[in-house]
Amino acid sequence: MGFQETLTYLYGLDRFGMKLGLDNIRALLSRLGNPEDGLRFVHVAGTNGKGSVCAFLDSILRNSGYRVGLYTSPHLVRFNERIKVSGSEIPDADVVRLTEEIRPHAEVLAEKNKARHPTFFEFTTAMALRYFLEQKVDAVVLEVGLGGRLDATNIVLPEVAVITRLGYEHTEHLGRTIVRIAKEKAGIIKEGTATWTIEQPGLEAIDERCRELRAPLRLVGRDLTVSRQPLGTDGQRLLFTGSRSWDYRISLLGTYQAENAALAFGAVQELRSLGWRISETGVRKGFLKARWPARLQLYGRYPAVVLDSTHTTEGAEKLRESIEELFPKRRVHLVIGLLSDKDLAGIASHLSPPCSTVIATQPRTERAYPAERVARAFGAVNSVRIANPVEDAVEQAISMATPADVVLITGSLYTAGEASLHLEAWWKRCALEVIRRLKKMYLPGDFKTAELDSALGKIAREREDPFVVLVSTVISQRTTDTTTEAVAGQLFARFSSPGELASAPPEVLEDLIKPANFYKTKARAIKNIALRIHNDYNDVVPEDMKSLCQLPLVGRKTANCVRVYGYGIPSIPVDVHCHRIPNRIGIIRTKDERATEEALKSLLPKEHWLEINELFVRHGQTTCLPIRPNCASCKLADMCEYNLSRMQIAQENVSA
Ligand code: SF4
């Protein structure tokens, strides 16, 4: 089977419906050798916030050095999102292989009784567990699919259980009162297993189950409290207080993320008490780096384009609170599409007040409300439109928004998934537009290349020798382009091959490169580099990133320079300009140059990788200066966050 055929088979398992009960999954896993027995779990149930708690736990454990399997559902765009190891989705080939391996077992179970055929969720749960065992993960963060007691994931014995905030969802299966729903979720609690939850309605049912099973119950709100300080669209600062105080930052937006983070932190403390080595740095980095798509996910800031997937009444109330806090007094254009089993009136009552426009839409599923029905529910809003498909609705909202407005896209995961694909493409178009305009700004004829071109580019073009590029790049570290050029010229006039440089007396090398900063360290490094290339690589500079980065004073940026300018391999050498400018414009949001390289690579097609360094260097040296950039003469001014935010602040000052 190919990948598409495999997906068709897997989605076809939907015809076996949703079976609440553990007999099927037990039988299937037993035929597969019970992979769950070789794994350690954190099990997460609840109505709201499960995914975010899982994202925090996954990130914290990974940043503490654990290899983590993450199983979540449903997916937003691709099936593979459901099963991740160390942050990477399961490859297509493994989905195909595991489906072929598990399918005969599923069919044997169904031979005598068709009703025993595993469902889609049972099948994929078995696939995930088998994959995690193969991948030798140290820990699995496992999200319940529906409820808890009878959910297919409930065959595990976790180290700690987490129950997030409860709400009214799937009441036809779980019960119509919060206590009944709580009882179902409490089904994941096992004998003696510590359980973290929140002080909330329905708690008595969780408490009762914990008492029955002598499972210690810990509460956010009693054993651990959390207070938050919003940091605008940069995230939030959280202060936890328990046996002592802890101060962390998270990047996820939304007032409700504070209690999700507290639950994750509670679970981490529990794991620590069981002997897991979870470092303080791991927790800090894990909180900061945790991402969860389509939960107040920010695409742009001017206008702010926010992708969300709220589809419950409680969620809508929290979403409104978060939007009002993040973007006070800004006009909101809402794009919304919902499934027909949702409380449309309840959601509309919470989301109508902050909106100046509503664009009702209908995602591509028979289960969705018609857009007209959604539009009617938002009758209280002045301007209500209908646009199908979701992509058109998003496009309309973005085109009507001024830089000061907010475009909020929310509703079912189907709506979010369709919007997400469209926004990814839109974002890539924005990045390409930046490149297009920069190329127009810096036509060769308009530009005094000889004066302004980067020294590295010039040297490389003149010599085109990877060894020259490598040594010149080392010299250029913390040294001006003019000095680099002069020093490299002197050095190569005297020693032109790795062999010659390797046997050069150190004091001669130091003397030749003396005008460069840190010349003694660099002279030593150059000699060692030359020695390694002469002895280990037969005088040929290696092309691959790993070998290059093993040379003294060679990091990714230097290695990329060699690959680009020495070998013409598409890559992105990220220097200060290449990091500063796209972050200022807002097409990426990265903390360091390595992350910038990765972000730019995923944003731009390969054919532009070679030129973007040059373009950003030129722009950084002439217009987008580190201090006092010349925005008035910049052709990117109308799409640059840095400039638009300055204009917005100026406007606010005037109106104040
Ligand atoms: S508008 Fe200003 S900050 Fe933005 S890229 Fe241009 S010069 Fe740089």
Boltz pocket constraint, residues with backbone or C-beta under 6 A from the ligand:
constraints:
  - pocket:
      binder: B
      contacts: [[A, 581], [A, 584], [A, 585], [A, 623], [A, 624], [A, 625], [A, 629], [A, 630], [A, 631], [A, 632], [A, 634], [A, 635], [A, 636], [A, 637], [A, 640], [A, 641], [A, 642], [A, 643]]
      max_distance: 6.0
